[in-house]
């Protein structure tokens, strides 16, 4: 446990972070020299896990303002914040009566990690974020450039702020691997190296906070909102996954039909089997479904393919022909990473336990396949709105059971409140409300 004496002398405040069921990152900060004690925790109301995207406490969640939870900082996650001098950060776990609280997203992920371990493997993951750099002017929100995909000119325009973001990520032990301007004007992508499941989710929280803070400092708005402009590319947060055992990647098998191990095939089959329900968690706001449409590389159909960017699951073949990871495309950064990765792991485990068979890969745009052939190949259009996804989640006993009765009830109640509050809004109204929330 980190004690006061272990904290660098220039750190005054330590933020304890959590990501709630509305997928909003929040924190309370402890002053280093406070007389609380050397265990870093803060009290939060139980109702914090009952708040919708619009800030209302949702009665149907089963939670109320009565009751207190301890948000306990994980000392292993402590790091000084390079973009906020004098402050540090810890990721928080929600504790009640000395135990992980049933509504804790980070606690839920820990349970899924343990279940994977019991099946003899661990999951390594990375979230691949796309985001826009924007400016607010009298005329409204505008992009910071009009350059095309991967434009060197766009790189030059944003060199200083991208370098600052990259340095801050690296200084927080997030190893940056690649950067390029994305398809949308002003849209960026910076990828970081994978890590174990919990580290990947902690990194995702830190990544979002870092990008937004540095953008603000430089006079920009950074937004991960899935769809901002009607005529521009949406922002996804593709989830890259691999399976490991005893330090070795066990996803690949050169003797397999597709170069994937049997366990890997079953894991992917489980994700596809449960994907319609998973989307209630991985694409969790009405705005998410403005992005997930055919012909946009967003994975609008339930199928997989080898290096197929229109398939919901893209299996990636390396230059040496080996399969080392695969990508889930139907996810964006408005999702709570602990819940999103947790339910994906639950689906994959079910695929392994039930020995699910992986369908044949689809090696063309599924939207270009006739309805008759889609039916023959078991290609299905995924939910086109959050209401459909919630309906699928309600029917999926495996995913509901993995979340647990309490967490699933609260989560669904909040999402249904979001549907009521947000579903009838125009894109312009959504952006005005949510641009700086996500």
C-alpha positions as a Markdown table, in Angstrom:
| # | Residue | x | y | z |
|---|---|---|---|---|
| 1 | Unk | 0.0 | 0.0 | 0.0 |
| 2 | Unk | 1.3 | 3.4 | -0.9 |
| 3 | Unk | 1.8 | 5.7 | 2.1 |
| 4 | Unk | 2.1 | 9.4 | 2.2 |
| 5 | Unk | 5.8 | 9.1 | 2.4 |
| 6 | Unk | 5.9 | 7.3 | -1.0 |
| 7 | Unk | 4.1 | 10.1 | -2.9 |
| 8 | Unk | 6.4 | 12.5 | -4.7 |
| 9 | Unk | 6.8 | 15.7 | -2.8 |
| 10 | Unk | 5.4 | 17.8 | -5.6 |
| 11 | Unk | 2.0 | 15.9 | -5.6 |
| 12 | Unk | -0.6 | 17.7 | -3.5 |
| 13 | Unk | -3.8 | 16.0 | -4.7 |
| 14 | Unk | -4.5 | 12.4 | -5.6 |
| 15 | Unk | -7.6 | 11.8 | -7.7 |
| 16 | Unk | -9.5 | 8.6 | -7.1 |
| 17 | Unk | -11.3 | 7.8 | -10.4 |
| 18 | Unk | -14.4 | 5.7 | -11.3 |
| 19 | Unk | -16.4 | 5.2 | -14.4 |
| 20 | Unk | -20.1 | 5.0 | -13.8 |
| 21 | Unk | -23.0 | 3.2 | -15.4 |
| 22 | Unk | -23.6 | 6.2 | -17.7 |
| 23 | Unk | -19.9 | 5.7 | -18.8 |
| 24 | Unk | -18.8 | 9.1 | -17.4 |
| 25 | Unk | -15.4 | 9.3 | -15.8 |
| 26 | Unk | -15.6 | 10.9 | -12.4 |
| 27 | Unk | -13.2 | 11.5 | -9.5 |
| 28 | Unk | -12.7 | 12.8 | -6.0 |
| 29 | Unk | -9.3 | 14.1 | -4.9 |
| 30 | Unk | -7.6 | 13.6 | -1.6 |
| 31 | Unk | -5.1 | 16.2 | -0.3 |
| 32 | Unk | -1.8 | 14.4 | 0.3 |
| 33 | Unk | -1.3 | 15.8 | 3.9 |
| 34 | Unk | -4.9 | 15.1 | 5.0 |
| 35 | Unk | -5.3 | 13.3 | 8.3 |
| 36 | Unk | -7.7 | 10.6 | 6.9 |
| 37 | Unk | -5.0 | 7.9 | 7.1 |
| 38 | Unk | -2.6 | 6.3 | 4.7 |
| 39 | Unk | -5.3 | 4.3 | 2.9 |
| 40 | Unk | -6.5 | 6.3 | -0.1 |
| 41 | Unk | -10.3 | 6.2 | -0.3 |
| 42 | Unk | -13.2 | 8.6 | -0.5 |
| 43 | Unk | -16.9 | 8.1 | 0.2 |
| 44 | Unk | -19.4 | 8.3 | -2.6 |
| 45 | Unk | -23.2 | 7.8 | -2.5 |
| 46 | Unk | -24.7 | 4.5 | -3.7 |
| 47 | Unk | -26.7 | 6.7 | -6.1 |
| 48 | Unk | -23.6 | 7.5 | -8.1 |
| 49 | Unk | -24.2 | 4.2 | -9.9 |
| 50 | Unk | -27.8 | 5.2 | -10.6 |
| 51 | Unk | -27.1 | 8.4 | -12.6 |
| 52 | Unk | -28.0 | 8.6 | -16.2 |
| 53 | Unk | -26.1 | 10.4 | -19.0 |
| 54 | Unk | -28.4 | 13.5 | -18.3 |
| 55 | Unk | -27.6 | 13.5 | -14.6 |
| 56 | Unk | -30.8 | 12.1 | -13.2 |
| 57 | Unk | -30.9 | 9.4 | -10.4 |
| 58 | Unk | -32.8 | 6.6 | -12.0 |
| 59 | Unk | -35.2 | 5.1 | -9.4 |
| 60 | Unk | -35.7 | 1.8 | -11.3 |
| 61 | Unk | -32.0 | 1.1 | -10.8 |
| 62 | Unk | -32.7 | -0.1 | -7.3 |
| 63 | Unk | -30.3 | 2.5 | -5.9 |
| 64 | Unk | -31.0 | 5.7 | -4.0 |
| 65 | Unk | -29.2 | 8.6 | -2.3 |
| 66 | Unk | -29.4 | 6.6 | 0.9 |
| 67 | Unk | -26.2 | 4.5 | 1.5 |
| 68 | Unk | -22.5 | 5.1 | 1.3 |
| 69 | Unk | -19.7 | 3.2 | -0.6 |
| 70 | Unk | -16.0 | 3.6 | -0.2 |
| 71 | Unk | -14.1 | 4.3 | -3.4 |
| 72 | Unk | -10.7 | 2.7 | -2.6 |
| 73 | Unk | -7.7 | 3.7 | -4.7 |
| 74 | Unk | -5.7 | 0.9 | -6.2 |
| 75 | Unk | -2.1 | 1.8 | -5.2 |
| 76 | Unk | -0.7 | -0.2 | -8.2 |
| 77 | Unk | -2.4 | 2.3 | -10.5 |
| 78 | Unk | -0.9 | 5.4 | -8.9 |
| 79 | Unk | 0.8 | 7.7 | -11.3 |
| 80 | Unk | 1.6 | 11.5 | -11.4 |
| 81 | Unk | -0.4 | 13.4 | -14.1 |
| 82 | Unk | 2.0 | 15.0 | -16.6 |
| 83 | Unk | -0.8 | 17.2 | -17.9 |
| 84 | Unk | -1.8 | 18.4 | -14.4 |
| 85 | Unk | 1.2 | 19.3 | -12.3 |
| 86 | Unk | 0.8 | 18.7 | -8.6 |
| 87 | Unk | -1.8 | 16.0 | -9.0 |
| 88 | Unk | -1.7 | 12.2 | -9.3 |
| 89 | Unk | -4.3 | 9.5 | -10.1 |
| 90 | Unk | -5.4 | 6.2 | -8.8 |
| 91 | Unk | -8.2 | 4.0 | -10.2 |
| 92 | Unk | -10.8 | 3.2 | -7.6 |
| 93 | Unk | -12.6 | 0.0 | -6.6 |
| 94 | Unk | -16.1 | 0.4 | -5.0 |
| 95 | Unk | -16.2 | -1.4 | -1.6 |
| 96 | Unk | -19.1 | -2.0 | 0.7 |
| 97 | Unk | -18.8 | -3.7 | 4.1 |
| 98 | Unk | -15.2 | -4.6 | 3.3 |
| 99 | Unk | -16.1 | -6.4 | 0.1 |
| 100 | Unk | -16.2 | -5.4 | -3.6 |
| 101 | Unk | -19.6 | -3.8 | -4.2 |
| 102 | Unk | -21.9 | -5.7 | -6.6 |
| 103 | Unk | -22.3 | -2.5 | -8.7 |
| 104 | Unk | -18.6 | -1.9 | -9.2 |
| 105 | Unk | -17.6 | -2.1 | -12.9 |
| 106 | Unk | -14.0 | -2.7 | -12.1 |
| 107 | Unk | -15.0 | -5.4 | -9.7 |
| 108 | Unk | -17.1 | -7.0 | -12.4 |
| 109 | Unk | -14.1 | -7.1 | -14.7 |
| 110 | Unk | -12.0 | -8.7 | -12.0 |
| 111 | Unk | -14.6 | -11.5 | -11.8 |
| 112 | Unk | -14.4 | -12.2 | -15.5 |
| 113 | Unk | -10.6 | -12.2 | -15.4 |
| 114 | Unk | -10.8 | -14.8 | -12.7 |
| 115 | Unk | -13.3 | -16.9 | -14.7 |
| 116 | Unk | -11.0 | -16.8 | -17.7 |
| 117 | Unk | -8.1 | -17.9 | -15.5 |
| 118 | Unk | -10.2 | -20.9 | -14.3 |
| 119 | Unk | -10.7 | -21.8 | -17.9 |
| 120 | Unk | -6.9 | -21.9 | -18.3 |
| 121 | Unk | -6.1 | -18.6 | -20.1 |
| 122 | Unk | -5.9 | -14.9 | -19.7 |
| 123 | Unk | -7.0 | -12.1 | -22.0 |
| 124 | Unk | -4.7 | -9.4 | -23.3 |
| 125 | Unk | -6.4 | -6.3 | -24.8 |
| 126 | Unk | -6.0 | -2.8 | -26.2 |
| 127 | Unk | -8.6 | -0.2 | -27.0 |
| 128 | Unk | -8.0 | 1.6 | -30.3 |
| 129 | Unk | -9.4 | 5.1 | -30.0 |
| 130 | Unk | -10.5 | 7.5 | -32.7 |
| 131 | Unk | -11.3 | 11.1 | -31.6 |
| 132 | Unk | -11.9 | 14.5 | -33.1 |
| 133 | Unk | -10.0 | 17.7 | -32.3 |
| 134 | Unk | -12.4 | 20.6 | -32.6 |
| 135 | Unk | -12.9 | 24.3 | -32.0 |
| 136 | Unk | -16.0 | 26.1 | -30.7 |
| 137 | Unk | -16.7 | 29.3 | -32.6 |
| 138 | Unk | -19.8 | 31.5 | -32.9 |
| 139 | Unk | -21.0 | 29.5 | -35.8 |
| 140 | Unk | -20.7 | 26.3 | -33.8 |
| 141 | Unk | -18.3 | 23.4 | -33.5 |
| 142 | Unk | -15.8 | 23.1 | -36.4 |
| 143 | Unk | -13.1 | 20.7 | -37.3 |
| 144 | Unk | -9.5 | 21.8 | -36.9 |
| 145 | Unk | -8.5 | 20.9 | -40.5 |
| 146 | Unk | -10.0 | 19.8 | -43.8 |
| 147 | Unk | -7.3 | 17.3 | -44.8 |
| 148 | Unk | -8.0 | 13.8 | -46.0 |
| 149 | Unk | -7.2 | 10.4 | -44.4 |
| 150 | Unk | -3.5 | 10.0 | -43.3 |
| 151 | Unk | -2.6 | 13.4 | -44.7 |
| 152 | Unk | 1.0 | 14.5 | -44.0 |
| 153 | Unk | -0.4 | 18.1 | -44.0 |
| 154 | Unk | -2.8 | 17.1 | -41.2 |
| 155 | Unk | 0.2 | 15.7 | -39.3 |
| 156 | Unk | 2.0 | 19.0 | -39.7 |
| 157 | Unk | -1.0 | 21.0 | -38.5 |
| 158 | Unk | -1.3 | 19.0 | -35.4 |
| 159 | Unk | 2.3 | 18.1 | -34.7 |
| 160 | Unk | 2.7 | 20.0 | -31.5 |
| 161 | Unk | -0.5 | 18.9 | -29.7 |
| 162 | Unk | -0.1 | 15.3 | -30.9 |
| 163 | Unk | 3.5 | 15.3 | -29.6 |
| 164 | Unk | 2.3 | 16.6 | -26.3 |
| 165 | Unk | -0.4 | 13.9 | -26.0 |
| 166 | Unk | 2.1 | 11.1 | -27.0 |
| 167 | Unk | 4.6 | 12.2 | -24.5 |
| 168 | Unk | 2.0 | 12.3 | -21.8 |
| 169 | Unk | 0.7 | 8.8 | -22.7 |
| 170 | Unk | 4.3 | 7.4 | -22.7 |
| 171 | Unk | 5.0 | 9.1 | -19.3 |
| 172 | Unk | 2.0 | 7.3 | -17.9 |
| 173 | Unk | 3.3 | 3.9 | -19.0 |
| 174 | Unk | 1.1 | 3.7 | -22.0 |
| 175 | Unk | 3.4 | 2.7 | -24.9 |
| 176 | Unk | 2.4 | 4.6 | -28.0 |
| 177 | Unk | 2.8 | 2.5 | -31.2 |
| 178 | Unk | 1.2 | 4.4 | -34.1 |
| 179 | Unk | -0.4 | 7.7 | -35.0 |
| 180 | Unk | -2.2 | 9.0 | -38.1 |
| 181 | Unk | -5.0 | 11.5 | -39.0 |
| 182 | Unk | -8.2 | 9.5 | -39.5 |
| 183 | Unk | -10.8 | 9.7 | -42.2 |
| 184 | Unk | -12.8 | 12.6 | -40.7 |
| 185 | Unk | -11.5 | 16.1 | -40.9 |
| 186 | Unk | -9.8 | 16.8 | -37.6 |
| 187 | Unk | -10.1 | 13.2 | -36.6 |
| 188 | Unk | -7.1 | 11.5 | -35.0 |
| 189 | Unk | -6.0 | 8.0 | -34.0 |
| 190 | Unk | -3.2 | 7.2 | -31.6 |
| 191 | Unk | -2.7 | 3.5 | -30.7 |
| 192 | Unk | -1.1 | 2.1 | -27.6 |
| 193 | Unk | 0.3 | -1.3 | -26.8 |
| 194 | Unk | -1.9 | -4.0 | -25.3 |
| 195 | Unk | -1.8 | -5.2 | -21.7 |
| 196 | Unk | -3.7 | -7.5 | -19.4 |
| 197 | Unk | -7.4 | -7.0 | -19.2 |
| 198 | Unk | -7.5 | -4.7 | -16.2 |
| 199 | Unk | -4.5 | -2.7 | -17.3 |
| 200 | Unk | -6.1 | -2.2 | -20.7 |
| 201 | Unk | -9.2 | -0.8 | -19.1 |
| 202 | Unk | -7.3 | 1.4 | -16.7 |
| 203 | Unk | -5.3 | 2.7 | -19.8 |
| 204 | Unk | -8.5 | 3.5 | -21.6 |
| 205 | Unk | -9.7 | 5.7 | -18.7 |
| 206 | Unk | -6.3 | 7.4 | -18.5 |
| 207 | Unk | -6.2 | 7.8 | -22.3 |
| 208 | Unk | -9.5 | 9.5 | -22.5 |
| 209 | Unk | -8.6 | 11.9 | -19.7 |
| 210 | Unk | -5.2 | 12.7 | -21.0 |
| 211 | Unk | -6.4 | 13.5 | -24.6 |
| 212 | Unk | -9.2 | 15.7 | -23.3 |
| 213 | Unk | -7.1 | 17.6 | -20.8 |
| 214 | Unk | -4.3 | 18.3 | -23.2 |
| 215 | Unk | -6.7 | 19.4 | -25.9 |
| 216 | Unk | -8.4 | 21.8 | -23.5 |
| 217 | Unk | -5.0 | 23.2 | -22.5 |
| 218 | Unk | -4.2 | 23.9 | -26.1 |
| 219 | Unk | -7.6 | 25.6 | -26.8 |
| 220 | Unk | -9.2 | 22.6 | -28.5 |
| 221 | Unk | -12.1 | 20.3 | -27.6 |
| 222 | Unk | -11.3 | 16.6 | -27.9 |
| 223 | Unk | -14.4 | 14.4 | -28.3 |
| 224 | Unk | -14.8 | 10.7 | -28.4 |
| 225 | Unk | -18.5 | 11.0 | -29.2 |
| 226 | Unk | -19.3 | 8.2 | -31.7 |
| 227 | Unk | -21.0 | 10.5 | -34.3 |
| 228 | Unk | -20.5 | 14.3 | -34.4 |
| 229 | Unk | -20.9 | 15.3 | -38.0 |
| 230 | Unk | -23.6 | 13.8 | -40.3 |
| 231 | Unk | -21.2 | 13.8 | -43.3 |
| 232 | Unk | -18.0 | 12.7 | -41.5 |
| 233 | Unk | -16.7 | 9.4 | -40.2 |
| 234 | Unk | -17.8 | 8.3 | -36.8 |
| 235 | Unk | -15.3 | 7.6 | -34.0 |
| 236 | Unk | -15.0 | 4.0 | -32.9 |
| 237 | Unk | -12.9 | 2.4 | -30.1 |
| 238 | Unk | -12.0 | -0.9 | -31.6 |
| 239 | Unk | -11.2 | -3.6 | -29.1 |
| 240 | Unk | -8.1 | -5.8 | -29.9 |
| 241 | Unk | -8.0 | -9.1 | -28.1 |
| 242 | Unk | -5.7 | -12.1 | -27.8 |
| 243 | Unk | -5.6 | -15.2 | -25.6 |
| 244 | Unk | -2.5 | -16.1 | -23.5 |
| 245 | Unk | -1.3 | -19.0 | -21.3 |
| 246 | Unk | 1.9 | -19.1 | -19.3 |
| 247 | Unk | 3.3 | -16.1 | -21.2 |
| 248 | Unk | 2.5 | -17.4 | -24.7 |
| 249 | Unk | -0.1 | -16.2 | -27.2 |
| 250 | Unk | -2.4 | -19.2 | -27.8 |
| 251 | Unk | -4.6 | -17.5 | -30.4 |
| 252 | Unk | -2.6 | -18.8 | -33.3 |
| 253 | Unk | -2.4 | -22.3 | -34.7 |
| 254 | Unk | -0.8 | -22.7 | -38.1 |
| 255 | Unk | -2.4 | -26.1 | -38.5 |
| 256 | Unk | -5.9 | -24.8 | -38.0 |
| 257 | Unk | -8.2 | -24.2 | -40.9 |
| 258 | Unk | -8.0 | -20.4 | -40.4 |
| 259 | Unk | -4.7 | -20.3 | -38.6 |
| 260 | Unk | -6.6 | -19.8 | -35.3 |
| 261 | Unk | -6.4 | -22.2 | -32.3 |
| 262 | Unk | -9.6 | -24.2 | -31.5 |
| 263 | Unk | -10.0 | -22.3 | -28.2 |
| 264 | Unk | -9.5 | -19.0 | -30.1 |
| 265 | Unk | -12.2 | -20.0 | -32.6 |
| 266 | Unk | -14.6 | -20.9 | -29.8 |
| 267 | Unk | -13.9 | -17.6 | -28.1 |
| 268 | Unk | -14.7 | -15.6 | -31.2 |
| 269 | Unk | -17.8 | -17.7 | -31.9 |
| 270 | Unk | -19.0 | -16.9 | -28.4 |
| 271 | Unk | -18.6 | -13.2 | -29.0 |
| 272 | Unk | -20.5 | -13.4 | -32.3 |
| 273 | Unk | -23.3 | -15.5 | -30.7 |
| 274 | Unk | -23.9 | -12.9 | -28.0 |
| 275 | Unk | -22.9 | -9.8 | -30.0 |
| 276 | Unk | -26.4 | -8.3 | -30.3 |
| 277 | Unk | -26.7 | -8.3 | -26.5 |
| 278 | Unk | -23.1 | -7.1 | -26.0 |
| 279 | Unk | -23.8 | -4.0 | -28.0 |
| 280 | Unk | -26.1 | -2.7 | -25.2 |
| 281 | Unk | -22.8 | -2.3 | -23.3 |
| 282 | Unk | -20.2 | -1.7 | -26.1 |
| 283 | Unk | -22.4 | 0.8 | -28.0 |
| 284 | Unk | -24.3 | 2.2 | -25.0 |
| 285 | Unk | -25.9 | 5.5 | -26.1 |
| 286 | Unk | -28.3 | 6.3 | -28.9 |
| 287 | Unk | -25.6 | 8.3 | -30.7 |
| 288 | Unk | -23.5 | 5.1 | -31.0 |
| 289 | Unk | -25.9 | 3.7 | -33.6 |
| 290 | Unk | -25.5 | 6.7 | -35.9 |
| 291 | Unk | -22.0 | 5.3 | -36.4 |
| 292 | Unk | -22.8 | 1.6 | -36.9 |
| 293 | Unk | -24.3 | 1.5 | -40.3 |
| 294 | Unk | -23.4 | -0.5 | -43.4 |
| 295 | Unk | -20.5 | 0.5 | -45.7 |
| 296 | Unk | -18.7 | 2.5 | -43.0 |
| 297 | Unk | -16.2 | 0.0 | -41.7 |
| 298 | Unk | -18.1 | -0.1 | -38.4 |
| 299 | Unk | -19.1 | -3.8 | -38.3 |
| 300 | Unk | -22.9 | -3.5 | -38.8 |
| 301 | Unk | -23.3 | -7.2 | -39.5 |
| 302 | Unk | -22.8 | -10.2 | -37.3 |
| 303 | Unk | -20.0 | -12.0 | -39.0 |
| 304 | Unk | -16.3 | -12.3 | -39.0 |
| 305 | Unk | -13.6 | -12.1 | -41.7 |
| 306 | Unk | -9.9 | -12.3 | -42.3 |
| 307 | Unk | -8.8 | -8.7 | -42.5 |
| 308 | Unk | -12.3 | -7.7 | -43.4 |
| 309 | Unk | -13.0 | -4.2 | -42.0 |
| 310 | Unk | -16.8 | -4.5 | -42.7 |
| 311 | Unk | -17.1 | -7.5 | -40.5 |
| 312 | Unk | -18.0 | -7.0 | -36.8 |
| 313 | Unk | -15.0 | -9.2 | -35.9 |
| 314 | Unk | -11.8 | -8.7 | -38.0 |
| 315 | Unk | -9.2 | -11.4 | -37.6 |
| 316 | Unk | -5.8 | -9.9 | -38.3 |
| 317 | Unk | -3.1 | -11.8 | -40.2 |
| 318 | Unk | 0.4 | -10.5 | -39.5 |
| 319 | Unk | 3.1 | -10.2 | -42.2 |
| 320 | Unk | 4.4 | -13.7 | -41.2 |
| 321 | Unk | 1.0 | -15.2 | -41.7 |
| 322 | Unk | 0.3 | -15.7 | -38.1 |
| 323 | Unk | -2.8 | -14.7 | -36.2 |
| 324 | Unk | -1.9 | -12.9 | -33.0 |
| 325 | Unk | -5.0 | -10.8 | -32.3 |
| 326 | Unk | -8.5 | -10.0 | -33.5 |
| 327 | Unk | -10.6 | -6.8 | -33.4 |
| 328 | Unk | -14.1 | -6.2 | -32.3 |
| 329 | Unk | -15.4 | -3.2 | -34.2 |
| 330 | Unk | -18.9 | -2.6 | -32.7 |
| 331 | Unk | -17.6 | -0.6 | -29.7 |
| 332 | Unk | -17.0 | 3.1 | -29.0 |
| 333 | Unk | -15.5 | 5.2 | -26.3 |
| 334 | Unk | -18.8 | 6.1 | -24.8 |
| 335 | Unk | -18.7 | 2.6 | -23.2 |
| 336 | Unk | -17.5 | 1.9 | -19.7 |
| 337 | Unk | -14.3 | -0.2 | -20.6 |
| 338 | Unk | -14.6 | -2.4 | -17.5 |
| 339 | Unk | -18.2 | -3.4 | -18.4 |
| 340 | Unk | -17.5 | -3.6 | -22.1 |
| 341 | Unk | -14.4 | -5.9 | -21.9 |
| 342 | Unk | -16.0 | -7.8 | -19.0 |
| 343 | Unk | -19.1 | -8.8 | -21.1 |
| 344 | Unk | -16.9 | -9.6 | -24.1 |
| 345 | Unk | -14.8 | -12.0 | -22.0 |
| 346 | Unk | -18.0 | -13.6 | -20.6 |
| 347 | Unk | -19.3 | -14.2 | -24.1 |
| 348 | Unk | -15.9 | -15.7 | -25.2 |
| 349 | Unk | -15.9 | -18.0 | -22.2 |
| 350 | Unk | -19.4 | -19.2 | -23.0 |
| 351 | Unk | -18.2 | -20.0 | -26.5 |
| 352 | Unk | -15.4 | -22.1 | -25.1 |
| 353 | Unk | -17.5 | -23.9 | -22.5 |
| 354 | Unk | -20.2 | -24.7 | -25.1 |
| 355 | Unk | -17.6 | -25.6 | -27.7 |
| 356 | Unk | -19.3 | -23.3 | -30.2 |
| 357 | Unk | -18.4 | -23.7 | -33.9 |
| 358 | Unk | -17.0 | -20.7 | -35.8 |
| 359 | Unk | -18.9 | -19.9 | -39.0 |
| 360 | Unk | -16.9 | -19.6 | -42.3 |
| 361 | Unk | -15.2 | -16.2 | -42.7 |
| 362 | Unk | -16.9 | -13.6 | -44.9 |
| 363 | Unk | -14.4 | -12.2 | -47.3 |
| 364 | Unk | -16.5 | -9.4 | -48.8 |
| 365 | Unk | -18.7 | -6.5 | -47.6 |
| 366 | Unk | -21.7 | -8.3 | -46.0 |
| 367 | Unk | -24.0 | -5.5 | -47.1 |
| 368 | Unk | -23.3 | -6.4 | -50.7 |
| 369 | Unk | -24.4 | -10.0 | -50.2 |
| 370 | Unk | -28.0 | -10.8 | -51.2 |
| 371 | Unk | -30.6 | -11.3 | -48.5 |
| 372 | Unk | -30.9 | -14.9 | -49.5 |
| 373 | Unk | -27.2 | -15.5 | -49.2 |
| 374 | Unk | -27.0 | -13.6 | -46.0 |
| 375 | Unk | -29.6 | -16.0 | -44.5 |
| 376 | Unk | -27.7 | -19.0 | -45.9 |
| 377 | Unk | -24.4 | -17.8 | -44.4 |
| 378 | Unk | -26.0 | -16.8 | -41.1 |
| 379 | Unk | -25.1 | -13.1 | -41.6 |
| 380 | Unk | -27.4 | -10.9 | -39.6 |
| 381 | Unk | -27.8 | -7.2 | -39.3 |
| 382 | Unk | -26.9 | -6.1 | -35.8 |
| 383 | Unk | -29.1 | -3.8 | -33.7 |
| 384 | Unk | -29.7 | -0.5 | -35.4 |
| 385 | Unk | -30.6 | 1.3 | -32.1 |
| 386 | Unk | -30.0 | 1.1 | -28.4 |
| 387 | Unk | -33.6 | -0.1 | -27.7 |
| 388 | Unk | -33.0 | -3.2 | -29.9 |
| 389 | Unk | -29.7 | -3.9 | -28.1 |
| 390 | Unk | -31.3 | -3.6 | -24.7 |
| 391 | Unk | -34.1 | -6.0 | -25.8 |
| 392 | Unk | -31.4 | -8.5 | -26.8 |
| 393 | Unk | -29.5 | -8.0 | -23.5 |
| 394 | Unk | -32.7 | -8.7 | -21.6 |
| 395 | Unk | -33.0 | -12.0 | -23.4 |
| 396 | Unk | -29.4 | -13.1 | -23.0 |
| 397 | Unk | -29.3 | -15.1 | -19.8 |
| 398 | Unk | -25.5 | -15.7 | -20.0 |
| 399 | Unk | -24.6 | -12.1 | -20.2 |
| 400 | Unk | -27.1 | -11.0 | -17.6 |
| 401 | Unk | -25.9 | -13.7 | -15.2 |
| 402 | Unk | -22.3 | -12.7 | -15.7 |
| 403 | Unk | -23.2 | -9.1 | -14.8 |
| 404 | Unk | -25.2 | -10.2 | -11.8 |
| 405 | Unk | -28.8 | -9.3 | -10.9 |
| 406 | Unk | -28.0 | -6.0 | -9.2 |
| 407 | Unk | -25.5 | -4.6 | -11.7 |
| 408 | Unk | -27.6 | -5.6 | -14.8 |
| 409 | Unk | -30.7 | -4.1 | -13.3 |
| 410 | Unk | -29.0 | -0.8 | -12.6 |
| 411 | Unk | -27.3 | -0.7 | -16.0 |
| 412 | Unk | -30.4 | -1.5 | -18.0 |
| 413 | Unk | -32.5 | 1.0 | -16.0 |
| 414 | Unk | -30.0 | 3.8 | -16.8 |
| 415 | Unk | -29.8 | 2.9 | -20.5 |
| 416 | Unk | -33.6 | 2.9 | -20.7 |
| 417 | Unk | -33.6 | 6.4 | -19.1 |
| 418 | Unk | -31.0 | 7.4 | -21.8 |
| 419 | Unk | -33.3 | 6.1 | -24.5 |
| 420 | Unk | -36.2 | 8.1 | -23.1 |
| 421 | Unk | -34.1 | 11.3 | -22.8 |
| 422 | Unk | -32.0 | 11.1 | -25.9 |
| 423 | Unk | -33.6 | 8.9 | -28.5 |
| 424 | Unk | -35.7 | 11.5 | -30.1 |
| 425 | Unk | -33.0 | 14.2 | -30.3 |
| 426 | Unk | -31.5 | 15.3 | -33.6 |
| 427 | Unk | -27.9 | 14.7 | -34.1 |
| 428 | Unk | -27.2 | 18.5 | -33.6 |
| 429 | Unk | -29.0 | 18.3 | -30.2 |
| 430 | Unk | -27.1 | 15.2 | -29.2 |
| 431 | Unk | -23.8 | 16.8 | -30.0 |
| 432 | Unk | -24.7 | 19.9 | -28.1 |
| 433 | Unk | -25.5 | 17.8 | -25.0 |
| 434 | Unk | -22.8 | 15.1 | -25.1 |
| 435 | Unk | -19.8 | 16.5 | -27.0 |
| 436 | Unk | -17.7 | 17.2 | -23.9 |
| 437 | Unk | -19.2 | 14.4 | -21.8 |
| 438 | Unk | -17.5 | 11.7 | -24.0 |
